Amino acid sequence: MLRYAVAFSNFLHTAFSRGDRGVTAVEYALILALIAGVIIVVVTTLGTDIRTEFCNVTKSLGGGSCGTTGPP
């Protein structure tokens, strides 16, 4: 009976430990894509709000108008 328990234990060890060789390039790419996606969503969502706040600060400090292009 002990022999079967040891054999089963060895089977479980080899069956579930094959993928523990470190992070592969595919996993790095998935992590990078996830981080890039989060950054894009945050910048898209908060971009106009941040721009508006910077314009308010610029106007309160006596700067020019926001959103204009070219020389004044």
N, C-alpha and C positions, 0 to 999 in steps of 0.2 A: 504494500500500500504506500509506503514511504517513497518507493521508486516512482510511482505514478504521480505523487505530489511534486517531487523534484522535477520530473519531466514536464509537468504542466507549468510549473513555475518558470522553468527555462524557456518554454514556448511563449509564455506571456512576456517575458523579458525581451526576447528577440523580436516578437511581433510588434511591440509598442515602442521600442527604443531605436528603431532604424532611422527615424527622422531627426534624431538629436545630434546632428552633425554641424549645427550652426546655421546661421541665416544665409540663404542663397540670394543670388542676384534678383530672382523673381520677387522674393519677399521684400528686398530693399526697394524694388520698383513699386510694389504695392504701397509700402509705407510712404514713399515719396509722393505718389499720386494722391494718397489720402491727405497728406499735409497740404499739398498744392490745392486740392479741392476745398479744404477748410479755409485757406487763405483767400481764395477767390470769392467764396461765399461771404466771408466777413467783410472784405473790401467792397464788394458789390452792395451789400446791405447797408453798411455804415458809411460808405464813401460820400454820399451827398450830405449826410448829417455832419460829418467832419468838415467838409468844405464850407458848409453854411456857418459853422462855429468859427472857423478861421476867418471867414469874411467879416463876421461880427466883430471879432477882435481887431482885425485890420481897420475897420471903419471907426471903432471906438478909440483907436490910437491916432486917428487923423490921417490914415492912409487913403489911397484912392479907392475907386469902386471895384468890386470883384466881378470877374467874368468878362472883363474887356480884354481884347487882344490888340496888339499893336501899340505904337507910341501914344501917349496922352495928348 
